[in-house]
Amino acid sequence: MVPMLDLFWNMMKEEWRVHSTMFGSISFALFPIMIFAIAFMGSFLLPVFKSVLPIQDMLIITHGNFLLLGLMVGAFGLLGNEVMNRRFGQASLLAYSSRSLPLSERFIFANFVVKDTVYYFVFWVFPFIAGFALATPFTHISPIYPLILSVTLTSSFLFGLSGVFFLSTIYVRSKRVLGIVLVLILVIFVFAYKFAGISVTSLFPPLILFYSFSWTNLIITCAVIIIPFIISIALFIPEFTDTTKRYRNMLTSMTRKLWFFPYPPFSAKDLIDMHRSGSVVGQTIFSFIIPLALIWFFLSALTGFLPAYGIFLQFTVLTGVIASTMYTWLTQFDSFTSYSCLPVSVKTVIASKINSFTVLQLIPIAFISFVSFTTHNVPYLLPALVLCISISFYALSVIVYMTGLSPNVLLYDVKVLFVYLISVGFPVLVLGALSFINPNYALGSVLLFLPTLYLIKLGFTKWDVLDQPIF
């Protein structure tokens, strides 16, 4: 127990030092305070929301957001080998110490997962719950609700995290088995909804716990969180970098296919790296399809309040925002340090990432097309695609301007996040409202490419003259 606590505590300190070194201890510490303030002030708007949306739907959406957060951060199965093999630019994490300490790889990795879970809980989940709880005396909400929500929202977050951790671990071990598991889950949901007449939300343990709080339901909820977590740790097998792998030369052929880009070799390198690491399929499943499937499920709960085309176009807007995060796929384990010995400018590297990002936009295009056919929204497909891609590239331009080649590590800079939320949130809300009024208004989102090109140009100028951080 003592070695585990020591290792966990040192990993927590390591996480703090890494982020506080990047953008200062005060700025980093202000992040949970910002989440707290948003939740506190948002609590006073509950009467307004209740006049538009029933409280039951608000509860479903709130729990769904925490479930989505868990899904977005829980793909440890994909990151496991990166963590254990020090593929983080110049950074050497404590998890890499399995080579020099008398501790098993599984033990170290388990501590890393627990550390990341606690880390996200402290910086995202707890501040939100605390902000809502502090506002209850002023909003005339019973104090029992913050206590119950503190349990159910936390379990929603952990449920999503544990579930995607389990699925990503299966993916690494066997893609075929993952396909079977996903099909079984889909069959269960379809059977429950179509044939048994059971609302799928009634199968979600945290919501069951909220509506009927008891020790039995609490134990069941804890079990469905802990069991997949334990299985995932048991299935984890690190693949060390001294393992020899051989690949055929793809650079020449890929470069030829991307001849129309300004920097074909760099874009080809990005796509080859993602292909060989399995990130294209893995990230698409765990960082794109699963979160969006969850979003569609919760948006579908609004069918009685919004027209079908309205739900589809709002979903398209959110797809565009999530599609913009594909830029982080390309920069996650790549830093400018790798290019510093070459006669290559920062502008060139960023431009090549944008080119690779453009190729990856085929994924949201195919996804939106599939959703439109399956939901009978084909007449709105063209406005939806224009809306999705316009928002995706606009959000990308904001990310490039604000973070350069480090979108992952600068997320917790309060100033950067605040500017990003304002810059992206306002046009997204306007376009969402306009497309809801008239689907053809979504075509006007193509005008976003004007500020997109301007921000990207500013980003090139900004980051080309600044020293690049080494992490």
C-alpha positions in Angstrom: 0.0 0.0 0.0 2.8 2.4 0.9 4.7 2.1 -2.5 1.4 2.6 -4.3 0.6 5.8 -2.3 4.1 7.1 -2.8 4.1 6.4 -6.5 0.6 7.9 -6.9 1.5 11.0 -4.9 4.7 11.6 -6.9 2.8 11.2 -10.2 0.3 13.8 -9.0 3.2 16.2 -8.2 4.7 15.4 -11.6 1.4 16.3 -13.3 1.3 19.6 -11.5 4.9 20.5 -12.2 4.6 19.7 -15.9 1.5 21.9 -16.4 2.6 24.7 -14.0 5.9 24.8 -15.9 4.1 25.3 -19.2 2.0 28.2 -18.3 2.5 29.1 -14.6 1.2 27.8 -11.3 -1.4 30.5 -10.9 -2.9 30.2 -14.4 -3.1 26.4 -14.0 -4.7 26.7 -10.5 -7.3 29.1 -11.8 -8.7 26.4 -14.2 -10.9 24.6 -11.6 -12.0 28.0 -10.2 -13.2 28.9 -13.7 -15.3 25.7 -13.9 -16.6 26.4 -10.4 -17.7 30.0 -11.4 -19.4 28.7 -14.6 -21.4 26.1 -12.6 -22.2 28.7 -9.9 -23.5 31.3 -12.3 -25.2 28.8 -14.5 -27.3 27.5 -11.5 -29.1 30.9 -11.4 -30.3 30.2 -15.0 -32.1 27.0 -14.0 -35.6 28.7 -13.9 -35.1 29.9 -17.4 -34.0 26.4 -18.6 -36.9 24.8 -16.8 -39.4 26.9 -18.8 -38.0 25.5 -22.0 -36.9 22.0 -21.1 -38.4 19.6 -18.5 -36.3 18.9 -15.5 -36.0 15.2 -16.4 -34.4 16.0 -19.7 -32.1 18.5 -18.1 -30.9 15.8 -15.7 -30.4 13.4 -18.6 -28.3 15.9 -20.5 -26.3 16.9 -17.4 -25.4 13.3 -16.6 -24.8 12.7 -20.3 -22.2 15.5 -20.3 -20.3 14.0 -17.5 -20.5 10.6 -19.2 -19.1 12.2 -22.3 -16.3 13.7 -20.3 -15.4 10.3 -19.0 -15.5 8.9 -22.6 -13.3 11.6 -23.9 -10.5 11.1 -21.4 -10.7 7.4 -20.6 -9.0 5.8 -23.6 -6.1 4.6 -21.6 -5.8 1.4 -23.6 -4.7 3.5 -26.6 -2.3 5.6 -24.5 -0.8 2.8 -22.4 2.2 1.9 -24.6 2.9 5.6 -25.2 3.0 6.2 -21.5 5.2 3.3 -20.7 7.6 4.0 -23.6 8.2 7.7 -23.1 6.9 8.8 -26.5 6.1 12.3 -25.3 8.8 14.4 -27.1 11.5 15.0 -24.5 9.4 14.3 -21.4 10.3 11.3 -19.3 7.4 10.4 -17.1 7.5 8.3 -13.9 5.6 5.6 -15.7 8.7 5.0 -17.7 10.5 4.0 -14.5 9.3 0.4 -14.8 12.7 -0.2 -16.4 14.6 0.9 -13.4 12.4 0.3 -10.3 11.4 -3.1 -8.8 7.8 -2.5 -9.7 5.7 -4.3 -12.3 4.6 -2.5 -15.4 0.9 -3.3 -14.6 1.3 -1.8 -11.1 2.8 1.4 -12.5 0.3 1.7 -15.2 -2.6 1.2 -12.7 -1.2 4.1 -10.7 -1.0 6.2 -13.8 -4.6 5.5 -14.6 -5.8 6.3 -11.1 -3.7 9.5 -11.1 -5.3 10.7 -14.3 -8.8 9.8 -13.0 -8.2 11.8 -9.8 -6.6 14.6 -11.8 -9.6 15.0 -14.2 -12.0 14.7 -11.3 -10.3 17.5 -9.3 -10.1 19.8 -12.3 -13.4 19.1 -14.0 -16.0 17.2 -11.9 -15.5 18.5 -8.4 -15.5 22.2 -9.3 -18.8 21.9 -11.2 -20.5 20.0 -8.3 -19.1 22.5 -5.7 -20.3 25.5 -7.8 -23.8 24.1 -8.0 -23.9 23.2 -4.3 -22.8 26.7 -3.3 -25.6 28.2 -5.4 -28.4 26.1 -3.9 -29.2 28.5 -0.9 -29.8 31.3 -3.4 -31.8 29.2 -5.9 -34.1 27.6 -3.3 -33.0 24.1 -4.3 -33.1 21.4 -1.6 -29.6 20.7 -0.3 -30.2 17.0 -0.7 -29.9 17.4 -4.5 -26.2 18.5 -4.5 -25.4 15.6 -2.3 -27.1 13.1 -4.6 -25.7 14.8 -7.7 -22.2 14.6 -6.2 -22.5 10.8 -6.3 -24.4 10.4 -9.5 -22.4 12.9 -11.6 -19.2 11.4 -10.3 -20.4 7.9 -11.1 -21.5 9.1 -14.6 -17.9 10.4 -15.2 -16.4 7.2 -13.9 -18.8 5.0 -15.8 -17.8 6.6 -19.1 -14.1 6.5 -18.2 -14.2 2.9 -17.1 -16.3 1.8 -20.1 -14.1 3.4 -22.8 -10.9 2.2 -20.9 -12.3 -1.3 -21.1 -13.2 -0.9 -24.8 -9.9 0.7 -25.8 -8.0 -2.1 -24.0 -10.0 -4.7 -25.9 -9.2 -2.8 -29.1 -5.5 -3.0 -28.5 -5.7 -6.7 -27.8 -8.2 -7.7 -30.6 -10.0 -5.5 -33.0 -12.3 -8.4 -33.9 -13.4 -8.9 -30.3 -14.0 -5.2 -29.9 -16.3 -5.3 -33.0 -18.3 -8.2 -31.4 -18.6 -6.4 -28.1 -19.8 -3.2 -29.8 -22.4 -5.1 -31.8 -23.6 -6.9 -28.7 -24.0 -3.5 -26.9 -25.9 -2.1 -29.9 -28.2 -5.2 -30.0 -29.0 -4.9 -26.3 -29.9 -1.2 -26.7 -32.0 -1.8 -29.8 -33.8 -4.7 -28.3 -34.5 -2.8 -25.1 -35.8 0.2 -26.9 -37.6 -1.3 -29.9 -39.0 -4.6 -28.6 -39.1 -4.4 -24.8 -40.2 -0.8 -24.7 -37.6 0.2 -22.2 -36.1 3.6 -22.3 -32.4 3.3 -22.7 -31.8 6.1 -20.1 -33.5 3.8 -17.6 -30.6 1.4 -18.1 -28.0 4.0 -17.1 -26.9 3.1 -13.6 -26.2 6.7 -12.4 -29.7 7.9 -13.4 -31.2 4.8 -11.7 -29.3 5.8 -8.6 -30.5 9.4 -8.8 -34.2 8.5 -9.1 -34.0 5.6 -6.7 -31.1 6.1 -4.3 -30.4 3.0 -2.2 -27.5 0.9 -1.1 -28.3 -1.8 -3.6 -28.3 0.6 -6.5 -25.1 2.3 -5.2 -23.4 -1.1 -5.0 -24.6 -2.0 -8.5 -23.3 1.3 -9.9 -19.9 0.9 -8.2 -19.7 -2.6 -9.6 -20.3 -1.7 -13.2 -17.5 0.9 -12.8 -14.9 -1.1 -10.9 -15.2 -4.4 -12.7 -14.3 -3.1 -16.2 -11.5 -1.1 -14.7 -10.0 -4.1 -13.0 -10.4 -6.2 -16.2 -8.7 -3.5 -18.2 -5.7 -3.3 -15.9 -5.4 -7.1 -16.0 -5.5 -7.2 -19.8 -2.9 -4.5 -20.2 0.4 -5.7 -21.6 3.0 -3.1 -22.3 4.8 -3.2 -25.7 8.3 -1.9 -25.2 10.1 0.1 -27.9 12.8 -2.5 -28.3 10.3 -4.7 -30.0 11.3 -4.9 -33.7 8.6 -4.0 -36.2 9.0 -3.8 -40.0 6.9 -1.8 -42.4 7.0 -1.4 -46.1 7.9 2.0 -47.4 4.8 4.1 -47.7 6.2 7.6 -47.8 6.9 7.8 -51.5 3.4 6.5 -52.6 1.6 8.6 -49.9 3.5 11.7 -51.0 2.5 11.2 -54.6 -1.2 10.9 -53.5 -0.9 14.2 -51.6 0.8 16.0 -54.4 -1.8 18.8 -54.4 -0.8 19.9 -50.8 2.0 22.5 -50.3 4.1 20.1 -48.1 3.2 16.5 -49.2 6.1 14.7 -47.4 5.1 16.2 -44.0 1.5 15.4 -44.4 2.3 11.9 -45.6 4.5 11.4 -42.4 1.6 12.4 -40.2 -0.9 10.0 -41.8 1.7 7.2 -41.9 2.4 7.7 -38.2 -1.3 7.5 -37.3 -1.8 4.5 -39.6 1.1 2.5 -38.0 0.2 3.3 -34.5 -3.4 2.4 -35.1 -4.5 5.9 -34.1 -6.6 6.5 -37.2 -9.0 3.7 -36.3 -8.6 3.9 -32.5 -9.1 7.7 -32.3 -12.0 7.6 -34.7 -13.8 5.1 -32.6 -13.0 6.4 -29.1 -12.6 10.1 -29.7 -15.1 10.7 -32.4 -17.8 8.0 -33.1 -18.5 6.9 -29.5 -18.8 10.4 -28.1 -21.0 11.5 -31.0 -23.1 8.4 -30.7 -23.7 9.4 -27.1 -24.5 13.0 -28.0 -27.0 11.8 -30.7 -28.6 9.6 -28.1 -29.2 12.4 -25.6 -30.3 14.8 -28.3 -32.8 12.3 -29.4 -34.4 12.7 -26.0 -35.5 16.2 -27.2 -37.6 14.8 -30.1 -40.8 16.0 -28.5 -39.5 19.6 -28.3 -37.5 20.0 -31.5 -38.2 19.1 -35.1 -36.2 16.2 -36.5 -34.2 18.4 -38.9 -33.4 20.7 -35.9 -31.9 17.9 -33.9 -29.9 16.7 -36.9 -28.5 20.2 -37.6 -27.7 20.8 -33.9 -25.9 17.4 -34.0 -24.0 18.6 -37.1 -22.8 21.7 -35.2 -21.5 19.6 -32.4 -19.9 17.2 -34.9 -18.0 20.1 -36.4 -16.7 21.2 -33.0 -15.5 17.7 -32.1 -14.0 17.2 -35.6 -11.8 20.2 -35.0 -10.1 18.3 -32.2 -8.6 16.0 -34.8 -5.8 18.5 -34.9 -4.8 17.2 -31.5 -4.5 13.7 -32.9 -1.8 15.0 -35.2 0.2 16.9 -32.5 -0.3 14.6 -29.5 3.0 12.8 -29.6 4.8 15.1 -32.0 6.8 18.2 -31.1 8.8 20.8 -33.1 11.9 19.4 -31.4 11.8 16.5 -34.0 12.1 19.1 -36.8 14.5 21.6 -35.1 17.6 20.0 -36.8 16.0 20.5 -40.2 15.7 23.6 -42.3 12.0 23.7 -41.6 10.0 26.6 -40.1 7.3 26.4 -37.6 4.9 27.7 -40.3 5.8 24.7 -42.5 5.1 22.2 -39.7 1.8 23.8 -38.8 0.7 24.0 -42.4 1.5 20.3 -42.9 -0.7 19.5 -39.8 -3.5 21.5 -41.3 -3.1 19.6 -44.6 -3.3 16.3 -42.7 -6.3 17.6 -40.8 -8.0 18.3 -44.1 -7.6 14.7 -45.1 -9.1 13.5 -41.8 -12.2 15.6 -42.4 -13.3 12.8 -44.7 -14.3 11.0 -41.4 -16.9 13.6 -40.3 -18.2 13.9 -43.9 -18.7 10.2 -44.1 -20.2 10.1 -40.6 -22.7 13.0 -41.2 -23.7 11.3 -44.5 -24.3 8.0 -42.7 -26.4 9.7 -40.0 -28.5 11.6 -42.6 -29.4 8.4 -44.4 -30.2 6.4 -41.3 -32.3 9.2 -39.8 -34.1 10.2 -43.0 -32.5 13.7 -43.1 -31.0 13.4 -46.6 -32.7 16.6 -47.8 -30.6 18.5 -45.3 -27.3 16.7 -46.1 -25.7 19.5 -48.1 -26.4 22.3 -45.5 -25.3 19.9 -42.7 -22.0 19.1 -44.4 -21.3 22.8 -45.1 -22.1 23.6 -41.5 -20.0 20.8 -40.1 -16.9 21.5 -42.1 -17.1 25.3 -41.8 -17.3 25.0 -38.0 -14.5 22.4 -37.9 -12.0 24.5 -39.8 -13.0 27.7 -38.0 -12.5 26.1 -34.6 -9.2 24.7 -36.0 -8.0 28.2 -36.9 -8.7 29.4 -33.3 -6.8 26.4 -31.9 -3.8 27.1 -34.3 -3.7 30.8 -33.4 -4.0 30.2 -29.7 -1.9 27.1 -29.2 0.3 26.5 -32.3 1.7 23.0 -32.2 0.7 22.4 -28.5 -3.1 22.2 -28.3 -3.0 19.3 -25.8 -0.8 20.9 -23.2 -2.3 24.4 -23.4 -5.9 23.3 -22.7 -5.6 24.0 -19.0 -4.4 27.6 -19.5 -7.4 29.6 -18.3 -6.8 32.5 -20.6 -6.5 30.2 -23.7 -9.6 28.2 -22.8 -11.7 31.3 -22.1 -10.7 32.9 -25.4 -11.4 29.7 -27.2 -14.8 29.2 -25.6 -15.8 32.8 -26.5 -14.4 32.7 -30.0 -15.9 29.4 -31.0 -19.0 29.5 -28.8 -20.6 32.7 -30.2 -20.6 31.8 -33.9 -21.6 28.2 -33.1 -24.6 29.4 -31.1 -25.6 31.9 -33.9 -25.3 29.3 -36.6 -27.1 26.7 -34.6 -30.0 29.1 -34.1 -30.1 30.2 -37.7 -30.0 26.6 -39.0 -32.9 25.8 -36.6 -35.0 28.6 -38.1 -34.3 27.6 -41.7 -32.0 24.7 -42.7 -30.8 26.6 -45.7 -29.4 29.3 -43.5 -26.7 26.8 -42.6 -25.1 27.3 -46.0 -24.2 30.8 -44.8 -21.6 29.1 -42.5 -19.3 29.1 -45.5 -18.5 32.7 -44.6 -16.6 31.3 -41.6 -13.8 30.5 -44.0 -12.9 34.3 -44.2 -12.0 34.6 -40.5 -10.5 31.0 -40.7 -8.0 32.0 -43.3 -7.2 35.2 -41.4 -6.6 33.5 -38.1 -4.4 30.8 -39.7 -2.3 33.5 -41.3 -2.0 35.3 -38.0 -1.1 32.0 -36.3 1.7 31.4 -38.9 3.2 34.8 -38.1 2.8 34.4 -34.4 4.3 31.0 -33.9 7.1 31.4 -36.5 8.8 34.1 -34.4 8.3 32.5 -31.0 10.6 29.9 -29.4 8.9 26.6 -29.4 8.3 24.9 -26.0 10.2 21.7 -25.3 8.2 19.3 -23.1 
